Amino acid sequence: MTKQRDDTKTCIHLANETFESKKPFSFSSLFQNLLFLILFAQLSSFIIPCQATCRKVDRDSLLAFSFGVSSSNPLNWSSSIDCCRWEGVSCDDNDRVIHLLLPSRALVGSVSASIANLSRLSQLNLSQNRLSGPIPDGFFMAFKRLEVVD
């Protein structure tokens, strides 16, 4: 790389390419560009979140359900992990739980009324488990989007 400078323009030669600028090099323009990049990087963290997380109401409802069941093969559900990433749980683009699919998990216990708080649930599969007890009053009325139950 070679650099030539006179009073009217700056030329930079890289390999066989020449880049010309009518203005001489300026530290203030470099500082402004750097400041812009830093500001853009800071703002992009607000615009594009690093990791989506499920809604608190959904997480709390699922945790309440998990406290009411036990299994020889425990669920990997933890409040420190996004519930959209839990085994058997799927979320939509708005980070709302839409599927709870836990067939054949050897779950023993009862179905918690808290599941009714999953207002966006469209698929519920708890088949081939040993769940017992009454279904809470109004349980299925709470699911306006429920399409599949097993």
DSSP file (Angstrom, degrees, kcal/mol; ACC not computed):
  #  RESIDUE AA STRUCTURE BP1 BP2  ACC     N-H-->O    O-->H-N    N-H-->O    O-->H-N    TCO  KAPPA ALPHA  PHI   PSI    X-CA   Y-CA   Z-CA
    1    1 A M              0   0    0      0, 0.0     2,-0.3     0, 0.0    13,-0.2   0.000 360.0 360.0 360.0 130.0    0.0    0.0    0.0
    2    2 A T  E     -A   13   0A   0     11,-1.4    11,-2.3     2,-0.0     2,-0.4  -0.922 360.0-154.2-124.1 153.8    1.3    3.4   -0.9
    3    3 A K  E     -A   12   0A   0     -2,-0.3     2,-0.4     9,-0.2     9,-0.2  -0.991   7.7-172.8-133.1 128.7   -0.1    6.7   -0.2
    4    4 A Q  E     -A   11   0A   0      7,-1.8     7,-2.0    -2,-0.4     2,-0.4  -0.934   8.6-173.7-118.3 144.5    0.4   10.0   -2.1
    5    5 A R  E     +A   10   0A   0     -2,-0.4     2,-0.2     5,-0.2     5,-0.2  -0.993  13.8 160.7-142.3 135.1   -0.9   13.3   -0.9
    6    6 A D        -     0   0    0      3,-1.7    -2,-0.0    -2,-0.4     5,-0.0  -0.733  56.7 -86.1-131.3-170.8   -1.1   16.7   -2.3
    7    7 A D  S    S+     0   0    0     -2,-0.2     3,-0.1     1,-0.2    -2,-0.0   0.713 120.2  40.7 -74.0 -19.7   -3.2   19.7   -1.3
    8    8 A T  S    S+     0   0    0      1,-0.2     2,-0.3    15,-0.1    -1,-0.2   0.767 118.9   8.7-103.9 -27.5   -6.2   18.8   -3.4
    9    9 A K        -     0   0    0     14,-0.0    -3,-1.7     2,-0.0     2,-0.4  -0.985  55.0-134.4-152.6 161.6   -6.7   15.0   -3.2
   10   10 A T  E     -AB   5  21A   0     11,-2.5    11,-2.1    -2,-0.3     2,-0.4  -0.967  19.8-165.2-118.0 133.5   -5.6   11.9   -1.4
   11   11 A C  E     -AB   4  20A   0     -7,-2.0    -7,-1.8    -2,-0.4     2,-0.5  -0.961   4.0-168.6-119.9 136.8   -4.8    8.7   -3.3
   12   12 A I  E     -AB   3  19A   0      7,-2.3     7,-2.6    -2,-0.4     2,-0.6  -0.993   8.0-157.1-124.0 126.7   -4.5    5.3   -1.8
   13   13 A H  E     +AB   2  18A   0    -11,-2.3   -11,-1.4    -2,-0.5     2,-0.5  -0.914  12.2 178.5-106.9 118.6   -3.1    2.4   -3.9
   14   14 A L  E >   - B   0  17A   0      3,-2.4     3,-3.0    -2,-0.6     2,-0.2  -0.972  65.8 -53.8-119.4 114.6   -3.9   -1.1   -2.9
   15   15 A A  T 3  S-     0   0    0     -2,-0.5    -2,-0.0     1,-0.3     0, 0.0  -0.391 123.0 -20.9  54.2-115.9   -2.5   -3.7   -5.2
   16   16 A N  T 3  S+     0   0    0     -2,-0.2     2,-0.3    -3,-0.1    -1,-0.3   0.289 120.1  95.3-104.3   9.7   -3.7   -2.6   -8.6
   17   17 A E  E <   -B   14   0A   0     -3,-3.0    -3,-2.4     2,-0.0     2,-0.4  -0.800  55.2-159.4-104.5 143.6   -6.6   -0.5   -7.3
   18   18 A T  E     -B   13   0A   0     -2,-0.3     2,-0.5    -5,-0.2    -5,-0.2  -0.985   2.3-166.0-122.7 129.4   -6.6    3.3   -6.7
   19   19 A F  E     -B   12   0A   0     -7,-2.6    -7,-2.3    -2,-0.4     2,-0.4  -0.962  10.5-165.0-114.5 128.0   -9.0    5.0   -4.4
   20   20 A E  E     -B   11   0A   0     -2,-0.5     2,-0.4    -9,-0.2    -9,-0.2  -0.881   9.2-172.0-116.3 146.0   -9.2    8.8   -4.7
   21   21 A S  E     -B   10   0A   0    -11,-2.1   -11,-2.5    -2,-0.4     4,-0.1  -1.000  19.7-149.8-133.2 134.7  -10.7   11.3   -2.3
   22   22 A K  S    S+     0   0    0     -2,-0.4    -1,-0.1   -13,-0.2   -11,-0.1   0.789  83.9  66.4 -72.6 -27.4  -11.1   15.0   -3.1
   23   23 A K  S    S-     0   0    0    -13,-0.1   -13,-0.3   -14,-0.1     3,-0.1  -0.713  90.0-114.0 -96.4 145.9  -10.8   15.9    0.6
   24   24 A P        -     0   0    0      0, 0.0    -1,-0.1     0, 0.0    -2,-0.1  -0.357  49.6 -78.6 -69.7 159.0   -7.7   15.4    2.6
   25   25 A F        -     0   0    0     -4,-0.1     2,-0.4   -16,-0.0   -16,-0.0  -0.300  52.1-164.9 -58.7 136.9   -7.7   12.8    5.4
   26   26 A S     >  -     0   0    0      1,-0.1     4,-1.6    -3,-0.1     5,-0.1  -0.991  25.0-155.2-133.3 129.0   -9.4   14.1    8.5
   27   27 A F  H  > S+     0   0    0     -2,-0.4     4,-2.7     1,-0.2     5,-0.2   0.822  98.3  60.0 -68.1 -30.4   -9.4   12.7   12.1
   28   28 A S  H  > S+     0   0    0      2,-0.2     4,-2.4     1,-0.2    -1,-0.2   0.902 105.2  47.1 -66.4 -39.0  -12.7   14.4   12.8
   29   29 A S  H  > S+     0   0    0      2,-0.2     4,-2.3     1,-0.2    -1,-0.2   0.879 112.3  50.6 -69.2 -35.3  -14.4   12.5   10.0
   30   30 A L  H  X S+     0   0    0     -4,-1.6     4,-2.4     2,-0.2    -2,-0.2   0.922 111.0  48.9 -63.4 -44.2  -12.8    9.3   11.3
   31   31 A F  H  X S+     0   0    0     -4,-2.7     4,-2.6     2,-0.2    -2,-0.2   0.903 110.7  50.7 -62.1 -42.3  -14.0   10.1   14.8
   32   32 A Q  H  X S+     0   0    0     -4,-2.4     4,-2.4     2,-0.2    -1,-0.2   0.912 110.9  48.5 -63.2 -42.4  -17.6   10.7   13.5
   33   33 A N  H  X S+     0   0    0     -4,-2.3     4,-2.2     2,-0.2    -2,-0.2   0.909 112.6  48.2 -64.3 -42.0  -17.6    7.4   11.6
   34   34 A L  H  X S+     0   0    0     -4,-2.4     4,-2.3     2,-0.2    -2,-0.2   0.917 111.1  50.6 -63.3 -43.5  -16.4    5.6   14.7
   35   35 A L  H  X S+     0   0    0     -4,-2.6     4,-2.5     1,-0.2    -2,-0.2   0.899 109.5  51.3 -61.5 -41.6  -19.0    7.3   16.8
   36   36 A F  H  X S+     0   0    0     -4,-2.4     4,-2.7     2,-0.2    -1,-0.2   0.918 109.7  49.6 -61.9 -44.4  -21.7    6.3   14.3
   37   37 A L  H  X S+     0   0    0     -4,-2.2     4,-2.3     2,-0.2    -2,-0.2   0.901 111.9  47.9 -62.9 -41.4  -20.6    2.7   14.4
   38   38 A I  H  X S+     0   0    0     -4,-2.3     4,-2.1     2,-0.2    -1,-0.2   0.927 113.3  47.8 -65.0 -44.7  -20.6    2.5   18.2
   39   39 A L  H  X S+     0   0    0     -4,-2.5     4,-2.5     1,-0.2    -2,-0.2   0.912 111.7  50.3 -62.5 -43.2  -24.0    4.2   18.3
   40   40 A F  H  X S+     0   0    0     -4,-2.7     4,-2.4     1,-0.2    -1,-0.2   0.907 109.5  51.0 -62.0 -42.7  -25.4    1.8   15.7
   41   41 A A  H  X S+     0   0    0     -4,-2.3     4,-0.9     1,-0.2    -1,-0.2   0.896 111.6  47.8 -62.7 -40.1  -24.1   -1.2   17.6
   42   42 A Q  H  X S+     0   0    0     -4,-2.1     4,-0.5     1,-0.2     3,-0.5   0.921 113.8  46.1 -67.2 -43.9  -25.7   -0.1   20.8
   43   43 A L  H >X S+     0   0    0     -4,-2.5     4,-1.7     1,-0.2     3,-1.1   0.851 104.6  61.5 -68.3 -34.5  -29.1    0.6   19.2
   44   44 A S  H 3X S+     0   0    0     -4,-2.4     4,-2.9     1,-0.3    -1,-0.2   0.787  94.6  62.8 -65.9 -25.2  -29.1   -2.7   17.3
   45   45 A S  H 3< S+     0   0    0     -4,-0.9    -1,-0.3    -3,-0.5     5,-0.2   0.786 107.4  44.0 -69.5 -24.6  -29.0   -4.6   20.6
   46   46 A F  H << S+     0   0    0     -3,-1.1    -2,-0.2    -4,-0.5    -1,-0.2   0.832 117.7  44.0 -82.8 -35.0  -32.4   -3.0   21.4
   47   47 A I  H  < S+     0   0    0     -4,-1.7    -2,-0.2     1,-0.3    -3,-0.2   0.899 121.8  36.0 -76.8 -42.0  -33.9   -3.6   17.9
   48   48 A I  S  < S-     0   0    0     -4,-2.9    -1,-0.3    -5,-0.2    -4,-0.0  -0.860  83.6-150.4-116.1  94.1  -32.6   -7.1   17.5
   49   49 A P        -     0   0    0      0, 0.0     3,-0.2     0, 0.0    -3,-0.1  -0.330  12.9-133.3 -65.6 147.7  -32.7   -9.0   20.8
   50   50 A C  S    S+     0   0    0      1,-0.3     2,-0.4    -5,-0.2    -5,-0.0   0.884  86.7   9.9 -68.8 -39.7  -30.2  -11.7   21.3
   51   51 A Q  S    S-     0   0    0      2,-0.0    -1,-0.3     0, 0.0     2,-0.1  -0.967  71.3-135.4-148.2 126.0  -32.6  -14.3   22.6
   52   52 A A        -     0   0    0     -2,-0.4     2,-0.4    -3,-0.2    32,-0.1  -0.471  22.2-157.0 -75.2 151.3  -36.3  -14.3   22.8
   53   53 A T        -     0   0    0     -2,-0.1     3,-0.1    30,-0.1    29,-0.0  -0.971  18.8-108.5-130.6 148.5  -37.9  -15.5   26.0
   54   54 A C        -     0   0    0     -2,-0.4    42,-0.2     1,-0.1    41,-0.1  -0.240  48.0 -85.2 -69.5 162.5  -41.3  -16.9   26.7
   55   55 A R     >  -     0   0    0     40,-1.5     4,-2.5     1,-0.1     3,-0.3  -0.379  31.6-124.4 -70.1 145.8  -43.9  -14.9   28.5
   56   56 A K  H  > S+     0   0    0      1,-0.2     4,-3.0     2,-0.2     5,-0.3   0.879 110.3  55.2 -59.0 -41.5  -43.8  -15.0   32.3
   57   57 A V  H  > S+     0   0    0      1,-0.2     4,-1.7     2,-0.2    -1,-0.2   0.887 110.7  46.0 -61.6 -38.5  -47.4  -16.2   32.6
   58   58 A D  H  > S+     0   0    0     -3,-0.3     4,-2.4     2,-0.2    -2,-0.2   0.931 113.7  47.9 -69.1 -45.9  -46.7  -19.1   30.3
   59   59 A R  H  X S+     0   0    0     -4,-2.5     4,-2.6     1,-0.2    -2,-0.2   0.933 112.9  48.1 -60.5 -46.7  -43.5  -20.1   32.1
   60   60 A D  H  X S+     0   0    0     -4,-3.0     4,-2.2     1,-0.2    -1,-0.2   0.875 111.1  51.4 -63.4 -37.3  -45.2  -19.9   35.5
   61   61 A S  H  X S+     0   0    0     -4,-1.7     4,-1.9    -5,-0.3    -1,-0.2   0.912 111.8  46.3 -65.7 -42.9  -48.1  -22.0   34.3
   62   62 A L  H  X S+     0   0    0     -4,-2.4     4,-2.5     2,-0.2    -2,-0.2   0.897 111.5  51.3 -67.3 -40.2  -45.8  -24.7   33.0
   63   63 A L  H  X S+     0   0    0     -4,-2.6     4,-1.9     2,-0.2    -2,-0.2   0.906 108.7  51.5 -63.7 -40.2  -43.7  -24.7   36.2
   64   64 A A  H  X S+     0   0    0     -4,-2.2     4,-0.8     1,-0.2    -1,-0.2   0.901 110.3  49.8 -62.2 -40.1  -46.9  -25.1   38.2
   65   65 A F  H >< S+     0   0    0     -4,-1.9     3,-1.0     1,-0.2     4,-0.3   0.932 109.5  51.1 -61.3 -45.6  -47.9  -28.1   36.0
   66   66 A S  H >< S+     0   0    0     -4,-2.5     3,-1.0     1,-0.3    -2,-0.2   0.821 103.7  57.9 -65.3 -30.6  -44.4  -29.6   36.5
   67   67 A F  H 3< S+     0   0    0     -4,-1.9    -1,-0.3     1,-0.2    -2,-0.2   0.755 103.8  54.6 -69.2 -22.4  -44.6  -29.3   40.3
   68   68 A G  T << S+     0   0    0     -3,-1.0    42,-1.3    -4,-0.8     2,-0.3   0.459 107.7  54.7 -90.6  -1.6  -47.8  -31.4   40.2
   69   69 A V  E <   -C  109   0B   0     -3,-1.0     2,-0.3    -4,-0.3    40,-0.2  -0.907  60.8-164.8-129.2 158.0  -46.3  -34.3   38.3
   70   70 A S  E     -C  108   0B   0     38,-2.4    38,-2.7    -2,-0.3     2,-0.3  -0.911   7.8-176.6-134.3 165.5  -43.3  -36.6   38.7
   71   71 A S        -     0   0    0     -2,-0.3    36,-0.1    36,-0.2    35,-0.1  -0.988  39.3-127.7-159.7 150.5  -41.5  -39.0   36.4
   72   72 A S  S    S+     0   0    0     34,-0.4    34,-0.1    -2,-0.3    -1,-0.1   0.697 117.5  46.8 -71.5 -17.6  -38.6  -41.5   36.4
   73   73 A N  S    S-     0   0    0     32,-0.5    -1,-0.3    33,-0.1    34,-0.0  -0.775  98.1-148.7-120.7  82.0  -37.4  -39.4   33.5
   74   74 A P        -     0   0    0      0, 0.0     2,-0.1     0, 0.0    -4,-0.1  -0.065  17.4-105.1 -59.1 150.6  -37.7  -35.8   34.8
   75   75 A L        -     0   0    0      1,-0.1    -4,-0.1    -9,-0.1    13,-0.0  -0.433  21.8-128.9 -69.3 147.6  -38.5  -32.9   32.6
   76   76 A N        +     0   0    0     -2,-0.1     2,-0.4     2,-0.0    -1,-0.1  -0.055  60.3 140.1 -88.6  33.7  -35.6  -30.6   31.8
   77   77 A W        +     0   0    0      9,-0.1     2,-0.3   -15,-0.1     5,-0.1  -0.651  19.7 162.0 -86.2 129.7  -37.6  -27.6   32.8
   78   78 A S    >   -     0   0    0     -2,-0.4     3,-1.8     3,-0.2    -2,-0.0  -0.996  45.7-129.3-145.5 142.6  -35.9  -24.9   34.8
   79   79 A S  T 3  S+     0   0    0     -2,-0.3     4,-0.1     1,-0.3    -1,-0.0   0.675 108.8  64.1 -66.4 -14.3  -36.7  -21.2   35.4
   80   80 A S  T 3  S+     0   0    0      2,-0.1     2,-0.4     3,-0.0    -1,-0.3   0.532  96.4  67.6 -85.4  -5.4  -33.2  -20.3   34.3
   81   81 A I  S <  S-     0   0    0     -3,-1.8    -3,-0.2   -28,-0.0     2,-0.1  -0.922  98.3-101.1-115.6 140.3  -33.9  -21.6   30.8
   82   82 A D    >   -     0   0    0     -2,-0.4     3,-2.3     1,-0.2     4,-0.2  -0.383  28.6-136.7 -56.9 126.2  -36.3  -20.0   28.3
   83   83 A C  G >  S+     0   0    0      1,-0.3     3,-1.2     2,-0.2    -1,-0.2   0.721 100.9  69.8 -65.5 -19.4  -39.4  -22.1   28.4
   84   84 A C  G 3  S+     0   0    0      1,-0.2    -1,-0.3   -32,-0.1     7,-0.3   0.659 100.5  49.6 -68.3 -13.4  -39.7  -22.0   24.6
   85   85 A R  G <  S+     0   0    0     -3,-2.3    -1,-0.2     5,-0.1    -2,-0.2   0.371  86.7 115.4-104.2   2.0  -36.6  -24.2   24.7
   86   86 A W  S X  S-     0   0    0     -3,-1.2     3,-1.8    -4,-0.2     2,-0.1  -0.372  80.4 -90.3 -71.6 151.7  -38.0  -26.8   27.1
   87   87 A E  T 3  S+     0   0    0      1,-0.3    -1,-0.1    -2,-0.1     3,-0.1  -0.409 112.2  12.4 -61.3 130.5  -38.6  -30.3   26.1
   88   88 A G  T 3  S+     0   0    0      1,-0.2    13,-3.1    -2,-0.1     2,-0.4   0.436 104.8 108.8  83.8  -0.1  -42.1  -30.8   24.7
   89   89 A V  E <   -E  100   0C   0     -3,-1.8     2,-0.4    11,-0.2    -1,-0.2  -0.919  41.8-178.5-115.1 134.1  -42.8  -27.0   24.5
   90   90 A S  E     -E   99   0C   0      9,-1.8     8,-2.7    -2,-0.4     9,-1.6  -0.974   8.3-159.6-127.7 146.6  -43.1  -24.9   21.3
   91   91 A C  E     -E   97   0C   0     -2,-0.4     6,-0.2    -7,-0.3     2,-0.1  -0.843  12.7-126.5-122.2 159.1  -43.7  -21.2   21.0
   92   92 A D    >   -     0   0    0      4,-2.3     3,-1.8    -2,-0.3    -1,-0.1  -0.225  46.9 -82.1 -90.0-173.2  -45.0  -18.9   18.3
   93   93 A D  T 3  S+     0   0    0      1,-0.3    -1,-0.0     2,-0.1    -2,-0.0   0.666 130.1  57.9 -67.4 -16.0  -43.3  -15.8   16.9
   94   94 A N  T 3  S-     0   0    0      2,-0.1    -1,-0.3   -42,-0.0     3,-0.1   0.222 119.0-110.2 -96.7  13.4  -44.7  -13.8   19.8
   95   95 A D  S <  S+     0   0    0     -3,-1.8   -40,-1.5     1,-0.2     2,-0.4   0.816  73.0 139.5  62.4  33.7  -42.9  -16.1   22.3
   96   96 A R        -     0   0    0    -42,-0.2    -4,-2.3    24,-0.1     2,-0.3  -0.879  60.8-107.6-106.4 141.3  -46.2  -17.6   23.5
   97   97 A V  E     +E   91   0C   0     -2,-0.4    23,-0.3    -6,-0.2    -6,-0.3  -0.512  45.0 162.0 -69.6 125.5  -46.6  -21.3   24.2
   98   98 A I  E     +     0   0C   0     -8,-2.7    24,-3.4    -2,-0.3    25,-1.9   0.596  60.4  42.5-117.9 -21.5  -48.6  -23.0   21.5
   99   99 A H  E     -Ef  90 123C   0     -9,-1.6    -9,-1.8    22,-0.2     2,-0.4  -0.993  47.7-179.4-131.6 135.0  -47.7  -26.7   21.9
  100  100 A L  E     +Ef  89 124C   0     23,-2.4    25,-2.8    -2,-0.4     2,-0.6  -0.892  18.2 170.7-128.1 100.5  -47.4  -28.9   25.0
  101  101 A L  E     + f   0 125C   0    -13,-3.1    25,-0.2    -2,-0.4    23,-0.1  -0.890  14.9 144.9-121.1  99.7  -46.4  -32.3   23.7
  102  102 A L    >   +     0   0    0     23,-3.3     3,-0.7    -2,-0.6     5,-0.2  -0.344  19.2 162.1-131.0  51.5  -45.4  -34.8   26.4
  103  103 A P  T 3   +     0   0    0      0, 0.0    25,-0.2     0, 0.0    23,-0.1  -0.436  66.5   7.0 -73.6 149.1  -46.6  -38.2   25.3
  104  104 A S  T 3  S+     0   0    0     23,-2.3    25,-0.1     1,-0.1    24,-0.1   0.842  82.3 132.7  53.8  42.4  -45.2  -41.3   26.9
  105  105 A R  S <  S-     0   0    0     -3,-0.7   -32,-0.5    22,-0.3   -33,-0.1   0.311  72.6-118.9-102.6   6.8  -43.1  -39.5   29.5
  106  106 A A        +     0   0    0     22,-0.7   -34,-0.4     1,-0.2     2,-0.3   0.857  50.1 175.0  56.7  36.8  -44.2  -41.7   32.4
  107  107 A L        -     0   0    0     -5,-0.2    23,-2.9   -36,-0.1     2,-0.4  -0.578  11.7-167.6 -75.3 134.4  -45.7  -38.6   34.1
  108  108 A V  E     +Cd  70 130B   0    -38,-2.7   -38,-2.4    -2,-0.3     2,-0.3  -0.986  44.1  49.9-124.5 132.9  -47.5  -39.4   37.3
  109  109 A G  E    S-Cd  69 131B   0     21,-1.4    23,-3.1    -2,-0.4     2,-0.3  -0.986  83.9 -52.2 143.6-152.2  -49.8  -36.9   39.1
  110  110 A S        -     0   0    0    -42,-1.3     2,-0.6    -2,-0.3    23,-0.1  -0.872  47.6-102.5-125.8 158.8  -52.6  -34.6   38.2
  111  111 A V        -     0   0    0     21,-0.5     2,-0.2    -2,-0.3   -46,-0.1  -0.696  41.1-132.1 -81.5 120.9  -53.2  -31.9   35.5
  112  112 A S    >   -     0   0    0     -2,-0.6     3,-1.6     1,-0.1     4,-0.3  -0.460   8.4-130.5 -74.3 142.5  -52.8  -28.5   37.1
  113  113 A A  G >  S+     0   0    0      1,-0.3     3,-1.6     2,-0.2     4,-0.2   0.698 101.1  80.2 -62.4 -18.4  -55.5  -25.9   36.5
  114  114 A S  G >  S+     0   0    0      1,-0.3     3,-2.1     2,-0.2    -1,-0.3   0.759  74.5  73.2 -62.6 -24.0  -52.5  -23.6   35.7
  115  115 A I  G X  S+     0   0    0     -3,-1.6     3,-2.1     1,-0.3    -1,-0.3   0.823  83.2  69.6 -59.0 -29.6  -52.3  -25.1   32.2
  116  116 A A  G <  S+     0   0    0     -3,-1.6    -1,-0.3     1,-0.3    -2,-0.2   0.664  84.6  70.3 -64.0 -14.8  -55.5  -23.2   31.4
  117  117 A N  G <  S+     0   0    0     -3,-2.1     2,-2.0    -4,-0.2    -1,-0.3   0.562  70.6  94.4 -78.1  -7.7  -53.4  -20.0   31.5
  118  118 A L    X   +     0   0    0     -3,-2.1     3,-1.9     1,-0.2    -1,-0.2  -0.549  55.4 174.0 -82.0  76.5  -51.7  -21.1   28.3
  119  119 A S  T 3  S+     0   0    0     -2,-2.0    25,-0.4     1,-0.3    26,-0.4   0.661  71.1  49.8 -65.5 -19.6  -54.2  -19.0   26.3
  120  120 A R  T 3  S+     0   0    0    -23,-0.3    -1,-0.3    -3,-0.1     2,-0.1   0.364  77.6 133.8 -99.3   4.8  -52.4  -19.6   22.9
  121  121 A L    <   +     0   0    0     -3,-1.9    24,-0.4     1,-0.2   -22,-0.2  -0.340  19.8 165.2 -61.2 127.0  -52.2  -23.4   23.3
  122  122 A S        +     0   0    0    -24,-3.4    25,-3.0     1,-0.3    26,-2.1   0.588  65.5  40.0-115.7 -20.3  -53.3  -25.1   20.1
  123  123 A Q  E     +fg  99 148C   0    -25,-1.9   -23,-2.4    24,-0.2     2,-0.4  -0.992  57.8 176.3-135.1 128.9  -51.9  -28.6   20.7
  124  124 A L  E     +fg 100 149C   0     24,-2.7    26,-2.2    -2,-0.4     2,-0.5  -0.974   4.0 171.7-131.4 116.4  -52.0  -30.5   24.0
  125  125 A N  E     +f  101   0C   0    -25,-2.8   -23,-3.3    -2,-0.4    24,-0.1  -0.918  18.6 146.2-131.0 106.6  -50.7  -34.1   24.1
  126  126 A L        +     0   0    0     -2,-0.5     3,-0.5   -25,-0.2     5,-0.2  -0.007  33.8 143.4-120.9  24.6  -50.3  -35.8   27.5
  127  127 A S        +     0   0    0      1,-0.2   -23,-2.3     3,-0.1   -22,-0.3  -0.167  54.6  29.1 -68.4 160.4  -51.2  -39.3   26.3
  128  128 A Q  S    S+     0   0    0      1,-0.2   -22,-0.7   -25,-0.2     2,-0.2   0.817  95.4 112.0  59.6  35.4  -49.6  -42.5   27.6
  129  129 A N  S    S-     0   0    0     -3,-0.5     2,-0.4   -25,-0.1    -1,-0.2  -0.735  76.3-114.2-122.0 175.4  -48.9  -41.0   31.0
  130  130 A R  E     +d  108   0B   0    -23,-2.9   -21,-1.4    -2,-0.2     2,-0.4  -0.496  54.1 152.8-112.4  61.4  -50.4  -41.8   34.4
  131  131 A L  E     +d  109   0B   0     -2,-0.4     2,-0.3   -23,-0.2   -21,-0.2  -0.733  16.7 172.3 -90.9 138.8  -52.2  -38.6   35.1
  132  132 A S        +     0   0    0    -23,-3.1   -21,-0.5    -2,-0.4    -2,-0.0  -0.805  23.2  69.1-138.4 176.9  -55.3  -38.8   37.3
  133  133 A G  S    S-     0   0    0     -2,-0.3   -22,-0.1   -23,-0.1     2,-0.1  -0.218  83.3 -43.6  97.8 169.9  -57.8  -36.7   39.2
  134  134 A P        -     0   0    0      0, 0.0   -23,-0.2     0, 0.0    -2,-0.1  -0.363  54.4-114.2 -73.3 150.6  -60.6  -34.4   38.0
  135  135 A I        -     0   0    0      1,-0.1     3,-0.1    -2,-0.1     4,-0.1  -0.744  46.7-103.9 -79.5 127.4  -60.2  -32.1   35.1
  136  136 A P    >   -     0   0    0      0, 0.0     3,-1.9     0, 0.0     4,-0.2  -0.163  43.7 -89.7 -55.8 145.0  -60.5  -28.6   36.5
  137  137 A D  T 3  S+     0   0    0      1,-0.3     0, 0.0     2,-0.1     0, 0.0  -0.253 111.9   8.8 -54.8 136.4  -63.8  -26.8   35.9
  138  138 A G  T 3> S+     0   0    0     -3,-0.1     4,-1.1     1,-0.1    -1,-0.3   0.625  87.3 140.2  69.1  13.2  -63.8  -24.7   32.7
  139  139 A F  T X4 S+     0   0    0     -3,-1.9     3,-0.7     1,-0.2     4,-0.3   0.934  73.2  36.0 -55.7 -54.0  -60.5  -26.3   31.7
  140  140 A F  G >4 S+     0   0    0      1,-0.2     3,-0.8    -4,-0.2    -1,-0.2   0.712 107.3  67.5 -77.8 -18.8  -61.2  -26.7   28.0
  141  141 A M  G 34 S+     0   0    0      1,-0.2    -1,-0.2    -3,-0.1    -2,-0.2   0.773  92.9  61.9 -68.0 -25.0  -63.2  -23.5   27.8
  142  142 A A  G << S+     0   0    0     -4,-1.1     2,-1.2    -3,-0.7    -1,-0.2   0.715  87.8  78.7 -73.4 -20.4  -60.0  -21.5   28.5
  143  143 A F    <   +     0   0    0     -3,-0.8     3,-0.4    -4,-0.3    -1,-0.2  -0.718  48.9 165.4 -96.1  91.7  -58.4  -22.8   25.3
  144  144 A K  S    S+     0   0    0     -2,-1.2    -1,-0.2   -25,-0.4   -24,-0.1   0.709  80.8  39.8 -76.6 -20.4  -59.9  -20.8   22.4
  145  145 A R  S    S+     0   0    0    -26,-0.4     2,-0.2   -24,-0.4    -1,-0.2   0.374  80.0 131.8-109.4   2.1  -57.3  -22.0   20.0
  146  146 A L        +     0   0    0     -3,-0.4   -24,-0.2     1,-0.2   -23,-0.2  -0.396  16.2 158.0 -65.1 123.5  -57.0  -25.6   21.0
  147  147 A E        +     0   0    0    -25,-3.0     2,-0.4     1,-0.3   -24,-0.2   0.686  61.0  41.8-114.0 -34.5  -57.1  -27.9   17.9
  148  148 A V  E     +g  123   0C   0    -26,-2.1   -24,-2.7   -23,-0.0     2,-0.4  -0.977  56.7 172.3-127.0 125.6  -55.5  -31.1   19.0
  149  149 A V  E      g  124   0C   0     -2,-0.4   -24,-0.2   -26,-0.2   -26,-0.0  -0.999 360.0 360.0-130.2 129.7  -55.9  -32.9   22.3
  150  150 A D              0   0    0    -26,-2.2   -25,-0.2    -2,-0.4    -1,-0.1   0.290 360.0 360.0-142.1 360.0  -54.5  -36.3   23.0
